[in-house]
Amino acid sequence: MAYQYRSVILALWVAWLIYWGILALNVKAARRRESLLSRAGHGVPLLVAAWLLITPRLSDGILGARFLPAGAVWSLAGTALVLLGLAFTVWARVHLGRNWSGIVTVKQGHELIRSGPYRWVRHPIYTGLLLAFMGSAIALGQWRGVLAMLIVFAALWRKLRLEERWMIETFGAAYTAYRNEVAALIPFVL
């Protein structure tokens, strides 16, 4: 991946993390939260996936082999997907408001949000993250990016399943109806 695209992608992720951290300071108090072990079950794989994408040590061997040809076209396309994915998470985070949490929780006064991107997918933050990780993998063009994507999908799917269970327990028939009407991650598909 060309240096300038790698720098732009890194800057996008850093800006996103800063924004996410600032907004995390203004959320509702949790009524119920997942355990530390449960958090590690999806948090550690996400860190491993990020490490796969950013470490230069894996540029040799099978994980460093290219699945896409090197060039500006793939780097630009990947950068655009990172921007689109992170923007989608921000849009979702704005609509979720103070109900948001980085871990699976049920908030005091928790609301079922169905506006904005929540009209099309039940977990738009995860959709955006998957898109951003996919963009990072495409820009990198190496097999380690594909492995990172698989790890991210598995980690977010695990977290999504726990969240779904808690939302059904919290909102009952309203969430079941929402689940029947709106796809989890990919509009009209999954």
N, C-alpha and C positions, 0 to 999 in steps of 0.2 A: 504494500500500500504506500502510495506516495506520502512523503513527510507532511505536506500541507494538509492532506485529508485526515491523516492520523491526528494531527494537532487540532483540527476543527472538531473531529469526533470527540476527542478527549475534553475539549473545552465545553462542548454541548453537555456531556455527561457531568462534568464538574459543576456547571451552572445549574443543571437540573438537581443535583444533590444539594447544593446550597439552598435553592428555592424550596426543595422538599423539607430540608431541615428547619428553615424559618417557619414554614407553615405548620410543622409538627408542634410548634410551641403554642398553638391556639386550637386545641381540640377539646371535645367533651371528655369528662371523666369516664373511665371504664367501669362498667358494672361487672363484666366478666372478661377475662383475658386468658389466652392460651399459655401453657406452661413454657418454661425456658427450653426444655427438651423438644417440645413441639416446634418452637421457633427455630431451633437449630436444624430441625428436619427440612426446612425450606431455606433458611438463611445461609447455612454453610454451602449447600450446592450453588446458590447464587454467587457467593464469593468465589467458589472454585471456577465457575463459568467466567466471571469477570477476569480472574487471574489467567485463564486460558487465552483470553482475547488480548490481554495487555503485556504479558511477559515475553520478552524477546528470546528467552532461553529455548522456547519451543519452535523456533523457526527452522530447525533441522529435523530430519527424520520424517516419519509418516505423518505426524500431526502438523508439521510445517510444510508438507507437500501442498501444492495448489489444487483446488477444485475449480477455480476460475482463473482465467488468464490475467496476468498483471496488466494494469492499465488504468488510465484516468476514468474511463467510462464506468467500470465497476466501482472504483473508489467514489466517484461522484454519486452514483446510484445508491451505494451504501450510506453515504453521508446524508443524502436526502431522506432515506428511510429512517435513519437515526433521528433526524430533526422531526419528521412526521410522527414517529412513534412517541417521542418525548413530549411533543406538543399535544398529542392525544391524551397522554397521562395527565398533563396539566389541566386540560379542559375537563377531564373526569374529576380531578381533584377539586377544581373550583365548584363543580356541581355537588360533590359529596360534602363539601364544607367541613364543619366541625365533627362530622360523623367519621372522618377518616382516621385510620390507624395503620401503622406499618406492620403491626402484628394483628392476628385475628382477635377481635374483641367485639363485645356488645357494649355500646355506650349507654350512659344514662340519657334517657330521652332519645334513643336511637330512632332514626327515621329511615323508611324505605325510599330510596331515591330512584326515580324513574325518568328524570329529565336529562337533557343534553345527550351525551354518548350512552347513558344508561337506557335510552330508548332502543338502542341497537344491540348492545351487549351488556350482560349483567356484570362483567368484570373488565371494564374498559381500561383500567390502569394496567392490568395484566396483558391485555391486548396490545397496548402501547409499548409496554416493556418488551414483549415478544418481538414486536416490529423493530424496536430500537436495537435489540440484541441481534436480530436478523440483519439489519443494516450494518452493524459493526462487523458481523461475520462476512458479509458480502464484500465490504470494503477491504477486509483483511485478505479474503480469498483463499485461506488455508483451511485444511481439514479440522484443525483445532477449533475453528469458528463453528463448524457444523456440530462438533461434539459439545461446544458451549451452548449452542441453541437447544440441543436435545436435553441437556442438563437443566437449562432454564425452563423449558416446557414442563419437564417432570416436576421440578420444584414448585412452579406456579400451579400446576394441576393439583398437586397434593394440597397446597394451601387453599386453593379454590374449593376443593371437596369439603374441607373442614369449615370454611366460611359458609358454604351452602347449607350444611347441616345446622349451623348456629342460626342462620337467617330463617330457616324453616321453623326452628324451635321458637324464635323470637316473633316472627310475623305470621306464622301459620299459613292459612289459606291464601292470604294476600301474596306471600312470597311464592307459594306453589303455583299460583296463577301467573305471576311474573315469570317464573321459571318455564312454564309451558308456552309463554308467548315470546320470550326473548332468548336468543342464543347466549351461551356462556362467554365465548371468546371471539368467534368469527360470525358476523351478522348473517343470519339465515342458514348457517351451516353447522357450527359446533358451539 
